[in-house]
Amino acid sequence: MDGAADDLATERRIRRDLAALYRLAAHFGWDDLLSTHISARLPDAPDGSEVFLINPYGLLFEEVTASSLVKINGAGEILEPTPYRINRAGFVIHSAVHHARPDAGCVVHLHTRNGVAVSATRQGLLPLNQSALIVGDDVAYHDFEGVAFDMDEQPRFVRDLGTKHYMILRNHGTLAIGATVAEAFSRIYFLEWSCDVQVRTLAMGAELYPVAPEAIAKVPQQTGGEFARRYATELLWPAMLRKVERLDPAFAD
């Protein structure tokens, strides 16, 4: 195939995967009415400008399909005819990350109840369980500055994210990035699961049993890098696609 045909095939695959992730977010209860957003980068335009897909503002996550995703550039311009518009805050956050991080093929931002609860604590994510240790010190923090409508927040957002793959947006929510939709899904799942368990653990009011420092240091070494990539892309994501197919095969339309 020539370059244009390759790009088209790549776009079809990314559209399918991103639509599947929206459906999974709804299935796991990660959606927040019409708020929050997930984006995926496409091959750059012929002029070298950045291109990515984001949700059509007004559709529930459970309604998103591959064809309804909106294609925009780094300036926020919609590149193909669509009856939908996009969420301004979604553009501000996601365009900043895609521009600053070439490794960010997919960016997931959520407002789950437990993710927001953890984001409102000074301690943030605590090393209380195995999933939190997988996240480890790969998590960044960004202070709340109001609804993310202002472009001038982007440099601070990018500065705070740095080279991390997870972020807790203080008093706001969670974020994870991956080179692919598969990797981003795997990361946001671990982050959200860790937040869920932390809220439940602290709610018991029982004395906490600390994890040994050597184990805290060991787990990221065991579960990062190539191990994490292969787990996400070769095992977890194919299983999740099968799950979405069973839930509603129309997601790929």
C-alpha positions in Angstrom: 0.0 0.0 0.0 1.1 3.6 -0.6 1.4 6.1 2.2 -2.1 7.5 1.9 -3.6 4.0 2.0 -1.5 3.1 5.0 -2.7 6.3 6.8 -6.3 5.4 6.0 -6.0 1.9 7.4 -4.3 3.3 10.5 -7.1 5.8 11.0 -9.7 3.1 10.7 -7.9 1.0 13.3 -7.5 3.9 15.7 -11.1 5.0 15.3 -12.2 1.5 16.2 -9.9 1.3 19.2 -10.9 4.8 20.5 -14.6 4.1 20.1 -14.1 0.8 22.0 -12.3 2.7 24.8 -15.3 5.1 25.1 -17.6 2.2 25.4 -15.4 0.6 28.0 -15.3 3.8 30.0 -19.1 3.8 30.0 -19.2 0.1 30.9 -16.9 0.6 33.9 -18.8 3.6 35.1 -16.0 6.1 34.3 -18.2 8.5 32.4 -19.5 11.8 33.7 -22.6 12.7 31.7 -21.1 14.6 28.7 -17.9 15.6 30.5 -14.4 14.2 30.3 -12.7 13.1 27.1 -10.4 10.6 25.5 -8.3 11.4 22.4 -6.0 9.5 20.0 -3.4 10.9 17.7 -3.6 10.1 13.9 -0.8 10.3 11.4 0.2 13.9 10.8 -1.4 15.9 8.0 0.6 16.3 4.7 1.7 19.8 5.9 3.1 18.2 9.1 0.4 19.5 11.4 -0.9 17.4 14.3 -4.2 15.5 13.9 -6.2 13.7 16.5 -9.6 12.3 17.3 -11.8 13.3 20.2 -15.4 12.7 21.2 -18.3 14.5 19.6 -19.6 16.8 22.4 -23.2 15.9 23.1 -23.0 12.1 22.8 -22.8 9.9 25.8 -19.8 7.7 25.9 -22.1 4.7 25.3 -23.2 6.3 22.1 -19.8 7.0 20.5 -18.9 5.1 17.4 -15.8 5.0 15.2 -17.4 7.2 12.5 -18.8 9.8 14.9 -15.4 10.7 16.4 -14.3 14.2 15.5 -11.0 14.8 13.7 -9.3 18.0 14.7 -5.9 19.6 14.3 -3.6 21.2 16.9 -5.4 24.5 16.5 -8.7 23.0 17.4 -10.1 23.2 13.8 -12.5 20.5 12.8 -11.1 18.8 9.7 -14.1 16.9 8.3 -17.8 17.5 8.1 -19.6 16.6 11.3 -22.9 17.6 13.0 -21.0 17.8 16.3 -18.7 20.2 18.1 -16.0 19.5 20.6 -15.5 20.1 24.3 -13.3 23.2 24.8 -11.7 21.8 27.9 -11.0 18.6 26.0 -9.2 20.5 23.3 -7.1 22.5 25.8 -5.9 19.5 27.8 -5.5 17.0 25.0 -3.9 19.2 22.4 -1.3 20.3 25.1 -0.3 16.7 25.8 -0.3 15.5 22.2 1.9 18.4 21.2 4.4 18.1 24.1 4.6 14.3 24.2 5.1 12.6 20.8 4.8 9.3 22.8 1.2 10.2 23.7 -0.7 8.3 21.1 -3.8 8.3 23.4 -4.8 10.5 26.3 -7.5 9.6 28.8 -9.0 12.1 31.2 -11.7 11.1 33.7 -13.8 12.5 36.6 -14.7 9.3 38.4 -16.0 9.7 42.0 -13.1 7.9 43.6 -10.5 9.5 41.3 -11.7 12.9 42.2 -11.8 12.0 45.9 -8.2 11.0 45.8 -7.3 14.1 43.8 -8.7 16.2 46.7 -6.4 14.8 49.3 -3.0 16.3 50.0 -1.3 12.8 50.0 -2.7 11.9 46.6 -2.2 8.3 45.6 -0.8 6.1 48.4 1.3 2.9 48.0 -1.4 0.8 49.6 -1.9 -2.0 47.1 -0.3 -3.8 44.2 -2.0 -1.7 41.5 -0.9 1.5 43.2 2.7 0.2 43.2 2.4 -0.5 39.5 1.6 3.2 39.0 4.4 3.9 41.5 6.2 7.2 41.1 5.2 7.5 37.4 2.3 9.8 38.5 2.4 13.6 38.2 0.2 16.2 39.9 -1.3 19.4 38.6 -3.1 22.1 40.7 -6.6 23.1 39.8 -6.8 26.4 38.0 -10.5 26.4 37.1 -12.3 24.7 34.2 -9.6 24.1 31.6 -10.9 26.7 29.1 -7.7 28.8 29.1 -4.9 28.1 26.7 -2.4 29.8 29.0 -2.8 26.9 31.4 -1.2 24.5 28.8 2.5 25.3 29.6 1.9 24.6 33.3 0.0 21.5 32.6 2.8 20.2 30.4 5.5 21.2 32.9 3.7 19.3 35.6 3.2 16.2 33.5 6.9 16.1 32.5 7.8 12.6 31.4 5.2 10.8 33.5 2.5 8.6 32.1 -0.1 9.2 34.8 -1.4 12.5 36.3 -3.8 13.3 39.1 -5.4 16.7 38.5 -5.9 18.2 41.9 -9.6 18.6 42.9 -10.5 17.5 39.4 -9.7 14.0 38.2 -7.3 11.6 36.6 -5.3 11.3 33.4 -3.2 8.6 31.7 -1.3 8.5 28.4 0.0 5.6 26.3 1.7 5.2 22.9 -1.5 3.3 21.9 -5.1 3.1 22.9 -4.3 -0.2 24.5 -1.5 1.1 26.7 -3.6 4.2 27.7 -6.5 1.9 28.7 -4.2 -0.4 30.7 -2.8 2.6 32.6 -6.1 4.4 33.4 -7.5 1.0 34.6 -4.7 0.6 37.1 -4.9 4.2 38.2 -8.7 4.1 38.7 -8.6 0.7 40.4 -5.9 2.1 42.8 -8.1 5.1 43.6 -11.1 2.9 44.2 -9.3 0.6 46.6 -7.6 3.6 48.4 -11.0 5.2 49.1 -12.4 1.9 50.4 -9.3 1.1 52.5 -9.3 4.5 54.2 -13.0 4.4 54.8 -12.6 1.3 57.0 -10.8 3.3 59.5 -8.6 0.4 60.3 -4.9 0.5 61.0 -3.0 0.4 57.7 -0.4 -2.3 57.0 2.5 -0.6 55.1 4.2 -2.2 52.1 7.9 -2.7 52.6 10.1 -0.1 50.9 12.0 -2.7 48.9 8.7 -4.1 47.5 7.6 -0.5 46.6 10.8 -0.2 44.6 10.6 -3.7 43.1 7.1 -3.7 41.6 7.6 -1.0 38.9 10.8 -2.8 37.8 8.8 -6.0 37.5 5.8 -4.6 35.6 7.1 -1.7 33.5 8.7 -1.3 30.1 8.3 -4.1 27.6 6.3 -6.2 30.0 3.7 -3.5 30.4 3.5 -2.9 26.6 3.1 -6.6 25.7 0.5 -7.1 28.5 -1.5 -4.2 27.3 -1.3 -4.8 23.5 -1.1 -8.6 23.2 -3.3 -9.8 26.1 -5.5 -7.1 27.7 -6.6 -5.1 24.7 -7.7 -8.0 22.5 -9.8 -9.3 25.4 -11.3 -5.8 25.9 -12.2 -5.6 22.2 -14.0 -9.0 22.5 -15.9 -7.6 25.5 -17.0 -4.5 23.6 -18.1 -6.6 20.6 -20.3 -8.6 23.0 -21.7 -5.4 24.6 -22.6 -3.7 21.3 -20.8 -4.4 18.0 -22.2 -1.1 16.6 -19.3 0.7 18.3 -17.2 0.0 15.2 -19.6 1.6 12.8 
